[in-house]
């Protein structure tokens, strides 16, 4: 996720007049909160970032009004945070509000709608409402197509989200084609050592795992992990998803029980407990592996 904008030129932030109420925000509170949110996101502390962004949203609504485009952008960012936290009701409300506000401001076919539409599709997919995902992605793609020269970053977002949906539906060949296209686009846009590329490598690895190509999945995940470790260090919560996926691949390989256990336990150590468990699969796989170690004849997960 991109850092939140602080809007430093807003007149409220430029003012040095004292607050008229003890409960009113100070002139620089919004700027300070935006900076805090950016640092919390960089540290992988999504729960604290979301709580801080809720306060920032209150301030922006009071300053700018609920239908201001900057407020809609903030609601979109906060909606994605809640998606990542699994708070789907709150995330859905924020993202739907962002879509409605941007429609009222720019019209139903405007480019600023692409990001909230894709994020709403991501939430619906994670919440298990797969039938609601495709219409949102189709609409986002229609907007990009109508633009003539679509924004490549937005196009990469749509490709990634569409590939994930196809993967969920078992359409692995189509999903892999889109995933490779999106990966190449992200490598051109952001470079090989970037978070979007690491995300696409993860997705491609999942497709290899679903096809039964565990060696290919492992290679992609190790590459993704190396990118994330270079960007964030070895002890950052952003590594959890890759470690989770890599641990599951190890758990499916013969003779890799020890590597699976070590990798999944590392993921658990890095996960922020305030954000909930990194994946429901983690405890299941760990428990299965412990049972297998204790009873060699047991059935693997």
N, C-alpha and C positions, 0 to 999 in steps of 0.2 A: 504494500500500500504506500502511495506517495505521502510525504509529510503534509499535515494540514497547513493551509495558508494562514498567515497571521493578519493579513490586511493592514499593514502598518500605517497606511496613509488615511485610514478612516478618521474623520474629524474627532470622534470620541477619543481615539488613541492619541491624537495630537494635542488634545486639551490638557491643561494642567489645573483646571478648576477643581476645588475640593468637592467630594461627594456630598450630596444634600441629605443623605441618610446613612446610618451605620450599616444598613443591610444592602445598600446599593453598591455595585461594583466600583472599584477604583478606576481611574482613567486608563491604567495600564494592565488591569487584570486580564482582559481578553488576550492581549499580546503575551503576557506571562503564561497563561493557560495553553495557548497554542504552542509555545516553545516547550512546555512541559510534556504535552501530548507527543510532540515529535521525538523527544528523548525517550519517553516511555515506549513508543513504538520501536525505536531503534534497539531498545533493551529487550524487546519481546514481551513486555508486560501489558498485554492487551486488555486485561480486566481493568487495570488502573487507568490506562489510556481512555477506555470507554467511559469510565466514571468521570474523568476530568473533562472529556468532550461533552458529556451531558450538561455540565455547568457552563461550558463555553456556548453551547447551543442556546441555553436560557438567556445568556447575555446578548448574543447576536439577535435573537428574536426581539428582545426589548429595544435594542438599538436600531435595527434595520427593518423590523416588521417580519411576520412569518412567511411572506411570499417573496422576499428578496432573493435573487439568484445566489448570493453568497451563503445565505441560510440554507438554501436547497443543497448546495455543494457540501456544506458541513453535515447536513442530515444524511446525505449519501455516504460520506466517509464513516459516520457513526453507525449507519446501518450495516456497513461491511464489518465493522468491529463486532457488532452483536452477532452477525452471521458466524464469524470465526469463533465466538464464544458459545455458540449454540443457543443464543437467546433469539429464537426465530420470530416470535410474535413482535417483540420490540423492533427487531431489524426490519421485518416486513413493513411495519407501520411507517418507519422512517424512510425506507426506500420508495414505498408507494407515494408518500407525501412528496418526496423529492421529484418523482416523475410528474406528479400532478402540478407542482409549482413550475417546473421547467416547461411543461406543456403550455401553461397559461402565459408564460413569459415569451417563449420562442415559437410556439406552435408544435403540432404533433409530429412533425417530420424533421425537427432540428437536430443538429449534430450533438449538442450538449446532453441529449436524452440517451445516447448510446451507453455511456458508463453506468448510470443508474439502472438501465434496463438489463445490462449484463450482470450487474451485481444482484439484482432481484432474481434473475434466472439462477444464479449461483446459490442464493438462499433457498429457492424453491427446490432445487435439486438436492441440497443437503437435508432439507426437511422431508424429502421423499415424495414431493408433489411433482413427479416427472412430467405429467400431462400439461403442467403449466409452464414448463421450461421452454419448449420449442417455440411457442408463439412469441415469447419475449425475445428470443434470439433471432427469430425470423424478422421481427420488427426492427431490431437493431441493425441487422444486415441490410434490410431494405433502405434504412436511413443512410447507411454508408454507401450503398450502391447509387442512391440518388445524388450523392454529393459529387459524383464524377471522379474525383480524385480523393478517395477516402483516406482518413487519417490512419497511417499504418499501425500506430500503437493501439488504436481502438479496434482495428481489424484483427490484430493479434489477440486481443481480449475475446472477441467474438469467436474466433477460430478455436481458442483454447476451451471456452465454455461449451461449444458445440461438440468438440471432440470428447469431452468428459461425458456429455449426455449420450453420445453414440456408444461409448464404452460401457456405460451403465445398461444400455439396451442390448448389449451383446453384438453390436455391429462393428466388430473389431477391425476389419479391413478398412472400412470407411473412416473409422476413428484414427487409425494409424496414419492414413494418408493426410488427414487434417493436422494431426499432431506434428508430423514431420514438416509440413508446410509452415505451421505456426512457429516451430522451433527455428527453422531457417530465417524466418522473418524477425524473430526476436534476437537472434544472433547478429543480424545486420543492424538492427535498431539499437541494441543495448550492449553488444559485445558478448564474448563467450563467458566472461566472468561477471554474471549479473543474476539477480534474483529471478527475473522472468525466465531466463534460460534454465536455471535450476528447477523451476516449477515445471517447465515443459519436459525436461529430462525425467522428472518424476513420473509424469503422465505417460510418457513413452515406455518407461520401465514397467508400469502397471499393465500396459497392453502386452508387453513381452511375457510378463508373468501369467497373464490370463491365457496366452497361447501355449504356455508350458515351456517357454524358453527362459529357464531360470538363470542360465549363464549370461544371456543378453540383458536380462533385467538387473542382475547384480552389477554388471559393468556400467550400465547407465546410472544406477543409484550411487555407485562409488564415485562416478564423475560428478553427479549432482552434489554429493556430500562434500567433495573437495572444493567445489565452487562456493558453497555456503560457508565452509570453514574458513576459506580465504577471506570472504567478505565480512564475516561476523565473529570469527574465532571458534574454538572447539566447544565452548560452554554456553552457547546462545540457544534460547528456546526455538529459534527458527530452524534449527537442525532436527527438531523432533519428528516432523513428518517424514523426512528422508530416512532417519534412523528407524522409524517404525516400519516403513516399507522394506528397508533393507533387512531388518530383523525377520520379517515375515518370509522374505525370499529365502533367507538362511534356514528358517524353520522347515521349509519344504525340500531342502537339499539333504541328501544323505551325508552323514558324517559332519554336519555343520551345527549340531545342537548347541555346542558351547558358544560358537560365534553368534547364534541367534539369541541365546540368553544374555550374553554380554551386550549385544547391540540394543536389545529391547530394554534392558535395565538402564543402559545409558540414556535412552530416550525418556524413560520415566524420571530419571534424576534431573534432566534438563527441563522437563515440563513445569510450568508455573502452576502450582496447585490451585491458585485463584482462578485459573482459566479452565479448570476441570481436567479430566484425564485426556491425554493426547489422542487416544483412539480406543474404542471399546475392544479392539482386537488385541491390544497389548496384554492385559491381564489374562485373557484367554490363552494366548500363545505361550506366555510364560508359565502358566499353570500346567498346560499340556506338556511342555518340555520338561518341567520338573517331574511330572508323573512318569514320563518316558524314561528319564534318567533313573528313577527309582525302580521302574518295572520295565525292563528292556523289551518285553513282549507286548507292551501296550501299543495302541493304534495312534500314530501321529496325528496332529491337528490338520 
